[in-house]
Amino acid sequence: MKNKKITMYVGIVFLILLICVIGYLVYVNVGRGENPEEIHEYTPQAELPDEELRRTMINLYFFDVATGELKPEARTIESIELLHNPYQRLVELLLEGPQDETKASLIPEDTVLNSAELRGNVVYLDFSEYFVKEQALGEEQERRIIRSIVNTLTELIEVDAVKINIDGNESVAFPDGYVSFEAPFRRER
């Protein structure tokens, strides 16, 4: 009978110890008594400076003088520049020309962008008449001008094509007639 009592006391002590260990483990793993459903803010090991958070990388396509091909020029700009109308800002940067001296802008110098608007997945650009005025560049050069614009704008995921108008007129072409603006232009793969 004495053995049964000792076994029963040892069992009770063991159970109490087991409950204490489990309770301790739960307490440690749940966050030391905090609400487990509470969301904690993540703090990275190294925080980015505010200057870096406000900047973004873009690609503008210009004519590479050495290779004779269109090449991207990567630029870091303030993110706020793309906030209001990113399509207009990207074309304005193309009109300003490249920063790299080995590249050249293909868009005629006096060209003005009247408007830029996204409709669906197509960006509608309306240029001044200087975009086509007295241009007789040949089909290859005209296509490079268009690809410079289309490649730059289709870097944005929401843009699949670009429709170009001249002073509101949709049925315009370069003077030599090689490239017409009646249909939207898509990026060539």
Salt bridges, closest charged atoms under 4 A:
GLU34 OE1 - HIS40 NE2 3.38
GLU73 OE2 - ARG75 NE 2.76
GLU78 OE2 - ARG55 NH1 2.54
GLU81 OE1 - ARG89 NE 2.77
GLU92 OE1 - ARG89 NH1 3.39
GLU96 OE2 - ARG89 NH1 3.41
ASP100 OD2 - LYS103 NZ 3.21
GLU117 OE1 - ARG119 NH2 3.51
GLU139 OE2 - ARG143 NE 3.15
GLU140 OE2 - ARG144 NH2 2.40
GLU155 OE2 - ARG187 NH2 3.35
